[in-house]
Amino acid sequence: MCGIVGYVGQRKAAGVLIDCLSKLEYRGYDSAGVALFEKSGIEVIKATGRLKVLAAALEAKPELSATCGIGHTRWATHGAPSDLNSHPHTSEHVTLVHNGIIENYLKLKEMLLSNGYTFQSETDTEVLVKLFDFNYDGDPLCTILKTLSQVRGSYGLAIMFKDFPDRIYGVRKESPLIVGYGQGENFLASDIPALLKYTREYSILEEGQIAEVTEDKITIYDEFGNPTEKEHLTADWDVEAAEKCGYAHFMLKEIHEQPKAMLSTISPRIEDGMPDLHVKSLTDDYLRKVKRIHIVACGTAMHAGMVGKTAIERLCRVPVEVDIASEFRYRDPIIGEDELTVIISQSGETLDTLAALKLARAKGSKVLGIVNVVGSSIARESDDVIYTYAGPEIAVASTKAYSVQLAVLYLLALRMAYARNTLSQEKVQAYVKELLRLPELIGEVLEDSEQIKYLASQFMNCDDLFYLGRGFDYALSLEGSLKLKEISYVHSEAYAAGELKHGTISLIVEGTPVIALATQDDVFEKTISNVKEVKSRGAKVILFCKKGVSVPADVADYIVSLPVYEEIFMPMLTAVPLQLFAYYMAVLRGCDVDKPRNLAKSVTVE
Ligand code: F6R
C-alpha cells in the first residue's frame, strides 16, 4: 500500500525522497508526489503512474534546492489514480501525505464545507489536511493532537507546517511508520528498505506516537503530547538485500534466495537433532495441553497455514482450523480454553490479520505470531513470535516468505508431535535430518529452471488453467494458482483433485491446461485417476511428481520430476517450480512481475 518518506538534512531533498520512494515501490502504487520546503514556500509536485514520471518532473526543475520534504506513493482507495487525487495534499498552513483510510471523512467534510473550505479531489486525505488547517493554532503538536482526536480510521502521516520549514512530523495509527537516524540528517518512512542506503538505525513509532524530525534531532511524543524515550534498533538487512543484484526481477532473486532463507530459518532452531523453537512459553507441557489451533492469515500466508494444518493434524492429531483473517474477525469465532491462535504474516502489518490477532487475544487465546519483519505490529502484539529469516521480500508476490512460513510450521508440528508423544524422539530426529537436506534439494530444483521456462512458453497464451492435488498437494495448488493469477493475469483455479467431477470438470475441454500435483504416495493412485479423467476430456497436463515413480503412459503431456524426498515435506520443494512457472508466464506475457497491477505488498486497509 501507500509508501511514505520524509527527509530533513543537508542534501537536496528531492533526490533523497525519490531514492527512498523507489525502495518502497514494491508496496504497490499508482501515483506519486513530493512536497519540498523551497525558499519561496512549499512546492508540491505530483505525477500519475510510475515513479520515473515524477523523477523526470523533478529533474526538469534543477532550481529545486530544498533540504527538507516529504514524499508519497499512492495506492488508490478514495478516488481514481490522478494528479488531483495523489498526495501530498495541501491547505493554507499544512501539507501532508497519508497512508490509510479516514472513516468519518464525509462527516468532517460537511463540517469543513460549512466553514467555507472547498475541495478539489475525491480523497479522504484532502479532508484531513483541511481539518488540520481548521484546527491550526500556531503550535504543530497541539494541532496534531486536536485533529487526530476528531478522526476515526487508520493513518500513517508525514506532515509539514508552512510556518516551521526546518521540520517534519510523523504520526501513525494502524499504518506503519518508522524514523531513521542519520548524521546531520533524519528520516521518516513506512518501511526499512527506504532508509538502508542512508542509515540502519531506526525506531518504530507506536500507535498514536508523534515524531518531530529536524536535521539534528528526532523527538518522539506519546499520544498525549508528552516527550517519550524510544529504543533505537539496528536493521540487519544490508543494502544488497534490497537490491536486485543482477537478477531481472526481485521475484526471481527471491525465488533463488530460498535455500539460504530456509537454512537461516531452520538451522538455529535445531538443538541436538531436535526442533527447538526458542519460544519460552511454548513448553512441551503447554504443547501437550493445546486442544485446538486456529491459524489466521491472508493470501499466501493463509495458504501456508493450509499446509501447516495438514502437517499438524497428521503428525500431532490436534484439530486445526485455518481462517482468512478478514472472515475470522467478523464471524465471531469460537475459541475455547487451551486453544492456540497462530497468526502468520510476512509484513507483520496486514490490517485484517492484525485485527484478527487482537480479536483472538480479546477472546482469551494465546497468540503465536509467525512473522518476517522484526518489530512489526503483529510481532509486537503477539504473545510470542517466531521470526522467519527470509530477509526483505520486495516483490509483491510472496515466494521465499511462504517457504519459510512452511518451514516454521513444520518445526512447530514436529516439536508438538514429540511433546504429545504422537511421534517418538527417534522419528522426530529422522524428520529433522530430512528437513536439513531441504536447502540443498531446493538448489537442485532451481537448477531445472530451464524446463519450467520451456513449459511456460508452451502455456503462455492460455486464458484459464487448473491446478489439481490432494492433501498437501491441494493446499499447495491453492498457492500455485494464486501466484499465477496475481502476476501473469491468467485466470486459474485450484481444485481438490477428487472434487472436480462435482461440477468443474464441465470446464475441461480439448486443450484446457491442467497442472496436476501428485507428490504424495498415499494418494498417488487416486490423483492419477483424477488426472486420467481430465486427460480423457482433452486436457493438456503437466504432472509434478517424484523422480522414479511409475506414471501410466498417456496420463500427462509433460512431467516435472522432483527430487525423491520425505513426502510430508514435499510442498517446500514443489512450491519452487510453481513459483518459477508463474514467474516465467508473467515475463513471457510482458507483465510487470514485481509490481502487478492493483496489488500492494503490505495491505494496510480492510
Ligand atoms: C501474494 C501475497 C499476499 C500476501 C497477503 C498477506 O503473493 O503476497 O497474498 O500473502 O497480502 O500479507 P502478509 O503476509 O504480509 O500478512
Residues whose N, C-alpha, C, O or C-beta is under 5 A from the ligand:
A	BS01	F6R	C298 G299 T300 A301 I344 S345 Q346 S347 G348 T350 V396 A397 S398 K601 V603
